[in-house]
Amino acid sequence: MGEDDLTGRAALTDLYFTAAETETLGRLVNGLGIIGSQLILRNRPDLHLQAHANLRKCKSEHEELLKRLDRIARQSEDESALRLIEDLDVVPTDATQNLLVARRCLLAAAFLGHCIASYSHPHRPTITPPAHKRLN
């Protein structure tokens, strides 16, 4: 384990998302899930367009949060929601590209879901019970 790896892990343990940021993460997960599913199913183009518009709006309103998430995703070698949202402006031209983008949506949503589950409340240090000493 290198020093950079330990520094990155320490940065992740100090991570905390506010309630408003957690709500934004939920919206990102929702939008990416809809786009990923619609790239495969293609039964509701209106849903795909609405989700894409919502993601672009989220990017413009919460760019600092997305940049922060991008740094974290790069550290942990996960899919970046920021990069993916930017790449969604290019329409996939064949089935292979559709599946690759759908895969990226799933990976980014999984990473964001992990962030919600792990970092939506402040970390508290683990308290270990004191060792009991016998008197006799």
For each residue, the residues with C-beta under 8 A, 3 or more apart:
1: 5 6
2: 5 6
3: 6 7
4: 7 8
5: 1 2 8 9
6: 1 2 3 9 10
7: 3 4 10 11
8: 4 5 11 12 75 76
9: 5 6 12 13
10: 6 7 13 14
11: 7 8 14 15 72 75
12: 8 9 15 72 75 76
13: 9 10 123
14: 10 11 123
15: 11 12 72 115 119
16: 119 121 122 123
17: 21 22 25 115 116 119 120
18: 21 22
19: 22 23 120
20: 23 24
21: 17 18 24 25 65
22: 17 18 19 25 26 116 120
23: 19 20 26 27
24: 20 21 27 28 58 62 65
25: 17 21 22 28 29 69 112 115 116
26: 22 23 29 30 116
27: 23 24 30 31 54 58
28: 24 25 31 32 55 58 81 108 109 112
29: 25 26 32 33 109 112 113 116
30: 26 27 33 34 51
31: 27 28 34 35 51 52 54 55 58
32: 28 29 35 36 51 55 81 84 105 106 108 109 112
33: 29 30 36 37 105 106 109
34: 30 31 37 38 47 48 50 51
35: 31 32 38 39 48 51 52 55 88 101 102 105
36: 32 33 39 40 101 102 103 104 105 106 109
37: 33 34 40 41 102
38: 34 35 41 42 43 44 45 47 48 51
39: 35 36 42 48 92 98 99 101 102 105
40: 36 37 98 99 102
41: 37 38 44
42: 38 39 45
43: 38
44: 38 41 47 48
45: 38 42 48 49
46: 49 50
47: 34 38 44 50 51
48: 34 35 38 39 44 45 51 52
49: 45 46 52 53
50: 34 46 47 53 54
51: 30 31 32 34 35 38 47 48 54 55
52: 31 35 48 49 55 56 88
53: 49 50 56 57
54: 27 31 50 51 57 58
55: 28 31 32 35 51 52 58 59 85 88
56: 52 53 59 60 85
57: 53 54 60 61
58: 24 27 28 31 54 55 61 62 66 85
59: 55 56 62 63 66 82 85 86
60: 56 57 63
61: 57 58
62: 24 58 59 65 66
63: 59 60 66 67 82
64: 67 68
65: 21 24 62 68 69
66: 58 59 62 63 69 70 81 82 85
67: 63 64 70 71 82
68: 64 65 71 72
69: 25 65 66 72 73 80 81 82 112 115
70: 66 67 73 74 80 81 82 83
71: 67 68 74 75
72: 11 12 15 68 69 75 76 78 115
73: 69 70 76 77 78 79 80 81 108 111
74: 70 71 77 80
75: 8 11 12 71 72
76: 8 12 72 73 111
77: 73 74
78: 72 73 107 108 111
79: 73 83 84 104 107 108 111
80: 69 70 73 74 83 84 108
81: 28 32 66 69 70 73 84 85 108 111 112
82: 59 63 66 67 69 70 85 86
83: 70 79 80 86 87
84: 32 79 80 81 87 88 101 104 105 108
85: 55 56 58 59 66 81 82 88
86: 59 82 83 89
87: 83 84 90 101 104
88: 35 52 55 84 85 101
89: 86
90: 87
91:
92: 39 97 98 100 101
93: 97
94: 97 98
95: 98 99
96: 99 100
97: 92 93 94 100 101
98: 39 40 92 94 95 101 102
99: 39 40 95 96 102 103
100: 92 96 97 103 104
101: 35 36 39 84 87 88 92 97 98 104 105
102: 35 36 37 39 40 98 99 105 106
103: 36 99 100 106 107
104: 36 79 84 87 100 101 107 108
105: 32 33 35 36 39 84 101 102 108 109
106: 32 33 36 102 103 109 110
107: 78 79 103 104 110 111
108: 28 32 73 78 79 80 81 84 104 105 111 112
109: 28 29 32 33 36 105 106 112 113
110: 106 107 113 114
111: 73 76 78 79 81 107 108 114 115
112: 25 28 29 32 69 81 108 109 115 116
113: 29 109 110 116 117
114: 110 111 117 118
115: 15 17 25 69 72 111 112 118 119 120
116: 17 22 25 26 29 112 113 119 120
117: 113 114 120
118: 114 115
119: 15 16 17 115 116
120: 17 19 22 115 116 117
121: 16
122: 16
123: 13 14 16
124:
125:
126:
127:
128:
129:
130:
131:
132:
133:
134:
135:
136:
